[in-house]
Amino acid sequence: MKDLILALESDFANNEYFGTNVWTEEKYRVLSGNLPVLLSSPHSVNQIRGDDVRDAEKYTGAVVRYLANVTSSYAIFELFTHADPNTDLENDYKNAVINLINAYNIKVLIDIHSSTFKDDTDIDIVTNNRQTLRGNDVLIDKIKKIGLSYNVKIDENNVPNKEKENEIITVSSLLCNIPAIRIVINDKKLDILNDESSFIKIIKVIQDFISSFGE
């Protein structure tokens, strides 16, 4: 899997994670699918927040591309550095997410991120205290059960950002009335160069969770 993931990541890693090597109006890319699940990776490249540049969440773009291919899900991901979709009130990427959900009758949005964790948690599920689940709390039990089968520790610390009203999961769940989940992966588990086995287990958990929506 390592070579495939590195190849999928190469478009994002260009130019020190500023994405494509030349300026482009293509702010994001969309992959079509058959399963009514939309995968999102808004931080696959560096993002601009005010006057600052925030580092990319490495391998989240490759994860989304890979999972979309193997599950036939829909996907959207950033390809070039622009304003952060999770903080700006108006954002082309966020608008595209809403349009895709409405156009293809998407049943769930899964927004993929990574972060540095203070404990040994593998995956943290953020739903803004379950508000973005729109009553579908059973989804948390489902992914936790899948995690147990792969010995992957999944927590629900649910620490929303300070400006959560502009987040992709908040806006999409509210406007489209579907469950929206942010899956935050411990970035140590995405170190495929040094720990491919942990990377594969993370992938398997999310893949099984996605596939369950086709059952």
N, C-alpha and C positions, 0 to 999 in steps of 0.2 A: 504493500500500500504506500510505502514511503515515497517511491518515485512518482506515483500518480498524484499524491497530495502536493508534492513540491512543484510538479508541473502546473497543477491547478492554481497554486499560489503565486506563480511567477508574474502574472498580469498585475497583481496587487503590489508585489514586492519591487516592481520597477521604480527606479529613481528614488530609492530609499523610502518606499511606501507612499510616495506621492502618486503612484499609479502609472498610467500611460506616460510615455516619454515626451509626448507633445500635447499642447493644449487641445482640448476637444470639448464639444458641446454635449458629448455623451456622458452625462453625470452618473448614470447608473445603467445596468443591463438587466434584462428580464429573461427568464427561461420559462417556457411553457411546459405544462404537464397535464396529467390526467386525474391525479388525486387532488381533491379539493383542500389542499394544505398549501399555505404560502410561507416559504422560508425567507428570512430577511437577514442581511448582513450589512448594516449601515456604517460599521466602523472597520471595514476590511482594509481601508487605506487611511492615511492621516486625515483629520478633520480640522476645520477652522472654527474656533470658538472665540468670538470677539477679536482681539488682537493676537490671540495665541493659537498655536498649532498643537493639537492633541495627537499623540502617537496612535498609530493603527493598532487594532487588536489582532495580532498576527494569527494567521491560519483560520480565522473565522470565515473569511471569504472562500477558502478552499473547502472548508467543512460544508458550507451551504451548497457550493457547486457539486460536490461529491454526493451529498444526500439527495439533492434534487435529481441527479442522474439515476441513482439506484432505486429511488422510490417513485419516480415520475411525478414529483411534486412541482409546484410552481416556485419560482425563486426570483428574488431581486437583490442586487448587491451593488455597492459603490465601486466605481472603477477609477475615479479621479478625485483628488482632494477638492472638496467644496465645504460649504457650511454644514455643521453637524445637524442631521435630521432630528435628533433627540432633544435639541435645545431651541432651535429656531421656531417661531410661531408659524411662519409660512415657509414651506420647503418643498422643492420639486419631488424629492425622493419620497417624502411622507405622503404627498398628494398622489403619487404613483401607486403607493401601497393601497390607499383607499380605492383608487380606480380599479386596481386588479381584483381586490376583494369583491367589489360590486359586479364587475364584468364577468367573473368566472365562478360566482357563487361559492367563494372560498368559505370553508367551515371553521378554520382555525388559523391564526397567525402565530408563527414561532420565530421570534426575533433572537438571533444568535449573537452572543457577546463573550468576552473573556475578561478576567480580572485577576489581580494578585490577592490570594486569600490568606487570612491570618491563621486558619486552621487546616485540617486535612480534608475538608469538604471537596468533592470532585465537581459537583454541579450545584448551583444555587438557582432556585426558581423564584422569579420576581413577578408578582401579579398585583402589586400595590395593595397589599392586604386582601387579596382575592377579588378586588373590585373589577379587574379586567377579565376575570373568568366569566362574567355575566351569568353567574349561577351554576356554572359547570365545574363545581369543586371536585367532582369525581376524577377529573383529569390529573390532579395532583397525586391522588392515590394510585392512578394508573402508572404514571412515570416513576414513582417511587418503587412500585412493585417490580417494574422492569429493571430499575437500578439494582435492586437486591439480587436479581438473577445473574447479574454480571459483576457483583461485588463492587458496585459503584455507589459511593456515598452521596445521596441527594438530600439537600436541606432546603428549607423554605424560609430563609432569613427575611426575605421581603423588605429590603431596605430601598425604598424608592429614591430617586434623585430629588433634589430640592425643587426643581421646576418640572415636576412630573406631569403637569397639565399639558405640556408640549411633547411628551414622549410618544413614540410610535405606538406602543401598546395601549396607552391611555386613549389616544385619539381614535385609533382604529376600532377598539372595542366599543367605544361610545357611539361613534358615527355609524358603524356597520353592525353593531349588536352581535358580535361574535366573540368567542374567547380569544384573548391575545396573551401570549406567554413570553416572557424574556428568560431565556436559558443562558445563564452565565457560567462559563466553564473556567475552572481553575487553570490559569495559563501554564502551570507546571505540567498539567496533563495534556497540553497541546504541543509539548516539546517532542515532536515526532522524530527528530534527529537523534535524541538520546533515550527516548522511552516510547518506542513504537507500540508496545503492548498496551500501555495505558491509553494512548491515543485511540487505538482500535476499540477498546472497551467503551470509551465515551461515544464513539461513532455508533457502535452497535446499540447502545441504549436509546439514542435519539432516533436512529433508523427504525427500531421496533416501535417506538412511540408514534412516529409518523405513519408507519404502515398500519397501525391499529385503526386509523381513520378510514381505511379502505375495507375493513372487515364488515 
